[in-house]
């Protein structure tokens, strides 16, 4: 069905909004797009209510109960919060929870206006990968010496564009190409998460498209989706986003296992064409070889396990966080690794402020969660407030959050809020798994299953239930769910 002008405008704006959700330097653009989309949706509802009331009501009823309860709880939380002023600020002033609620509405509205045929799995995968495309493009420019010194002083898309334009105007401005591949280069992103989360999301969607295309005999789409998955993984390894790389491998493994299990449940023969099989093997092989090459030569990667183990072995994490390191801390680390050289031991000690420190924060945060069941102000600073309160002073290891989204969520909006959001993600997980039993819903089911499990697990090791990450979850999860439950899903 051909889109009218209004639908084409809405499609362009919603894809632009979803694409820049995790791109640095786009907050103003994101807010403008958010507002424009809401106004267009409200206008559409006003004009279409009389003629499409039944469809609007049915689509509203399709939104799962946990999503409704989660949004309602966020709306009433400022009335029951221990810090009402802060809760209102985070709902309306800073807008973290208010914007996330409105993004659930945008996802619903996009499906109402556009339907499944325009918001396909492949389109969603490409939109998710926008930060990856930007990062890889900038990596090539950096390696070739195109990016000027001004870019590295203040990385931005504008600075990258100015560098490229300057070189095109005067080739003598071309910098000396880098002698080695720029591992650790993050482009315009100061935080690796801004690359890791959308890359993982695109991998979930891309793998669903790849396996669905295999079932439908669309070999070209298999190759395209496989290439997208590989590029996403390569991007996070280049950026040295370790958690994202490990989660990428987990997503690959889960997708393969789910594919084999679901095919057996449907009692279909597990057959791969030679070319398709080579593509799938190539995607996995490329990821593993590239990953091993980087990990085996970089202590930042291969020491991660020892650092995390130390975080669990420290007997009194509260003392370390509140009062800082002592000579006893260093002695304990050395005694725990007597066969390691001094440089490696020093890296482990320093790791107690990084990878190991995350474990310490989570252990102390678990105690804080048990003693503060009603949350605080709904803000990301709830952990910082409670830890200072527990220590009686500003802690020596002063972090703004616990690097664990579930602990952050409990301390921000209480156990009720955390349980409701867990219910939201588990509800989507169940819907995805159930959909695997039928061929016509298999692709959307796999995408929803992988993506909901990813966000559920990712929250255990980083702060992902806040700000624009919440908006990513709201838009993509609900869009996939509605794709799955509002007619025949489309994957191409």
Buried (B, 14 or more C-beta within 10 A) or exposed (E): EEBEEEBEBBBEBBBBBBBBBBBBBBEEEBEEBBEBBBEBBEEBBEEBEEEBEEEBEEBEEBBBEBBBBBBEBBEEBBEBBEBBEBBBBBBEEBBBBBBBBBBBBBBBBBBBBBBBBBBBBBBBBBBBBBBBBBBBEBBEBBBEBBBBEEBEEEBBBEBBEBBBEBBEEEEEEBBEEEEEEBEEBBBBBEEBBBBBBBBBBBBBBBBBBBBBBBBEEBBEBBBBBBBBBBBBBBBBBBBBBBBBBBBBBBBBEBBBEBBEEBBEEEEEEEEEEEEBEBBBEBBBEBBEEBBEEBBEEBEBBEBBEBBBBBBEEBEEBBBBBBBEBEEEBBEBBBEBBEEBEEEBBBBBBBBBBBBBBBBBBBBBBBBBBEEBEBBBBBBBBBBBBBBBEBBEEEBEBEBEBBBBBBBBBBBBBBBBBBBBBBBBBBBBBBBBBBBBEEEEBBBBBBBBBBBBBBBBBBBEBBBBBBBBBBBBBBBBBBBBBBBBBBEEBBBB
